[in-house]
Amino acid sequence: MAVLSGLEPKAVFEYFEKLCAVPHGSHNTKQISDLCVSFARELGLKCRQDEVNNVVIWKEASPGYEGAEPVILQGHIDMVCVKTEDCPKDMAREGLDVRTDGKWVWADRTSLGGDNGIAVAMILAILADDSLPHPPLEAVFTVDEEVGMDGAFALDCSDLKGKKLVNLDSEEEGVFTVSCAGGARLDCFLPGEWEPLGEGAAYLVTLDGLLGGHSGMDIDKGRASANQMMVRALYSALERCPGLRLGGIQGGRFDNVICPKNEALVSVPAQEAEAFEAFIREFDAILKNEYAGCDDGISLACRRGALMDGAMTRGSTENILRTMLVLPQGVQAMNVDFPGLVQTSLNLGLVETKPDGVHFSFSVRSCIASQKAMLIQRLRAILELGGGTASERSSYPGWQYARQSRLREDVLAAWKAVSGREGEIEATHGGLECGLFIEKIPGLDAVSFGPELHDVHSVKEKLSVPSTRLVYELTCELLRRSK
């Protein structure tokens, strides 16, 4: 028996559970893309699947709506795959183990992928419902949104006729997004020279217990980045123990996720071992004090006896830690037009050590294009001073607020009708594909909304069942009114 079979809307959760049953992390979307195509064929609908696995499905207008303007319904089919350390699941090959208590849906020891699988499920349920009055529909499912919006970049929009885009990739019920930040990824490198380990004490240093979270939606919550904190801890340790040598540093899997854990290998001369262990205990207390009430689980610890084949030279160790210490992280500017909105930020999401040195990547965001460019310029300048490099990829445009929007008015009216409440208009610091669609389709009017989702991109991710029902009703009501 399906786990979500008792939930309403029944069709939405049936589709969602089927989508969850197949692996669909970013860059691993062929199977879920094929599943969407098979759903379209079962429904007898025209569809197109492109070479990167984007899917477009068309449904003709219901009787009486033939003259209405087409509406584009859009979501992305990839998810961020994270799991607990004790979870044996291979998320590249296995589906999710969904759970529910009737009010919330989550996945056992993994992220849920409600961002953005629930959007796909709602759209499929709408396409399957022949009793729902609606204008011509163009359902667009994009891939690899979470790693730079690659699917939206690659999508050919020439056969799309709609000038109204309903993006279902937002996460707060009753909040309607009308603008978002643009962004870019920056791949960075600092070279390292290696030498034999020699005599001394080798340690595995672990910084974990952090909440992490989405680098757009959660960057303003003051949560610590394990990558940034590990660099700070090791540089501080180097001041206490000048013989410290870096043997490796590793943290994070995605540049758009605030890193919750980092591990480093270091060696110190035997005569500095006691001082190093004392420093780790002291700095653990410092971090616990600094992040009390925000990242209460933060923990810095070391274990002696780590296996190390070699370590970086003193010069390389100092240069890497010093350069990375001064790299910015987190919120850089707040927006004056939307109080409380982050305007510009960056996130050091991924750090790894390779034979040639340390490689790491940033997610840079801003709704002001010039500030995005400034941050990238700043990162490059710092890295060049440290003898490193930075290369930009996956740059995407922001979505500028439109003062006049008929679609926005229609959405707010439909929301008031189904909920009895006034909707809230906001801009978001998260990245949305709307900006790319607006670039590709001149004159496009867009709004983004979605059901209540908490702690996306983490193992604590959960989806509200009542909110899903309400947002689905909203979407259906909007289509009924689009005559």
Steps between C-alpha positions, in 0.01 A plus 500: 500500500632846412614699802327822387180340374280651772605859436308765306513609227517132419630535143770747604645275767471192279712670235738635763562155644561357153752775431671436835536132410763574236838667560509855369792695638648771282687357199310174554162586346458262206279257691264761644489682166397175329238449770346841423494410131326170575239684710433733205461209261265320737286815504513525122670839508753649263845524654860581417815375672826670407855371509567626854176338631277808525137404433218714357140373501206670329131467580230666293248733663191355658161584338423869526864601548620458143554873453687550827871581516720196571649466848845352562524285814861440597716313749834318504547124529841481667559506875788553742599158637622498859482226760601425857829328567325180609280482189613214271294617202672562168304806392640477149332161454217478753180693559398665826327343799216747555326532835195692625306571818207642304613859548851488362688291246871428528754236395678258729855628560520687170382821342147478361530683171176687564707773342379459231336158462174620650467755219540227238243285681246784514546577132460134402183478710361806318584349162327176599180669620258526207230649725704814571415804285819653367659695213761340271776364725872476438670297775876551515723274711863609508810315618803594710351816649684435824844508336470815293166484316666306219171361371336840470809634324481217245123504449370598155195720565415567136194272507359649822209738437415600857572847635403408857743293709395336824819377665427262789846512657434711811474374855278726712123468490324824414823670394524588131842564356533764229876558488813299574877529513728415215798282572814325389730220608871562545747211491813593696846348544800556724817301421674288759846345518539173685783351704553178702318499830799452726475444874217650697134452586233465229140601572158476343321823588121495471264795504137388489158519660398804299155555352613598151218590266422672171756766409226728369209449737700440820807721450347773719448272800855538629584132466865405499676361193710202600738578214561855614520402869753223435729741316469746786571229756807369318643847438454580870663169588792588274560814705520285815687209336727636222606151402150406386481356149185450296445150362152550360173685544160379383150637546166520324358351183311790342602861457143621568476326839640649822755235596406313822824298540870526420790266568869584483823307533787679672833413656691681772845438649489271802591786734195696380247217530384588850459866411306408185257277688450771762435755226232281339319472833518874554383585150213253529378700800542825306286373212235364734475844661491689170229281346285437807134523401582465132722194448479348846638166381829639370797288603875521431705194594824326407610138500867409512638221286358599161659336196688752287731428209643850500424860580525837333808712556495776757478758223207330329320443829531864603406634157190281459365564848578874493345550157187301579463678836444837332252374242153644573209277602132560560292817478679798343212748449130534581233632264345840578183452291397171664584525873657182632601378153861405443628689197847350457667193649735214428550151634813285518318175442761247392865449599721207403871420488667353194864424417552850354343692789163606639196541275184675618188661357274792585138576421473878449156669504370852456193671359738780391709383205784740577530370858515143375782607267672682788502192722641284222764767441586503870536123518726497195718776644547321833578170331749659261682654798524147639628356174168336419237518231123535464278412204135596462223264387121472503435872515126571487301823492288642774128563468416869522181607673224600255288786632208396279399132488157366407603149599601619846158661546326181386707283736426723799128496420497122466691464828249721684218286356639164617665605828304803619833675562697773332812383324846636570718622214873459540833476327733212581873462532468146371554431133197431281480408135251781428775741399623262232149441363438875489820541296394225260131601463453875443201646683473209746312571824606277790414415860653232723327328792483162669402307813671522837838326494745509789877430509537428129833357383541324834406172669242695702305607192125464541190589297170620648202290393228763571707764321543275197123459482441875525762594241365237262152650542648843432663380176177339383300814587747716310455283191120513533523881499735508199222513243 
